[in-house]
Amino acid sequence: CFRAIVFSQFTSFLDLIEVVMQRENLMWFRLDGATAVRKRHAAIEQFNLPSREPKVFLISLKAGGVGLNVR
């Protein structure tokens, strides 16, 4: 399946995409300035795990700009 990363400068845009991800029942993860360090690491680990389901990572440019390693 596919994995996609969506970057946005605006968290309000990520909010809109999040609604669609929930409605379409897709697996998604979010990383923004409000994400705790533990949740950040857990989301990255989950996104990197092999899966047959599509995964989408929603990332704000500020929060995802440093030390982000996704495969």
VENRA-V494298 format. One line per field, one symbol per residue. phi: phi as a letter, one per 30 degrees, with the letter a starting at -180 (. if undefined). psi: psi as a letter, one per 20 degrees, with the letter a starting at -180 (. if undefined). Layout:
phi: ???
psi: ???
This chain:
phi: .cbbbccbdcddddeddeddedddhcdbbbbbddddedddddddddddddaccdbbccbddddcdbicbcc
psi: aqpqpoqqhphhghgghhgggghjlqpqqpoahipqgghghggggghiqqqiqqqpoppqhghjipkooq.
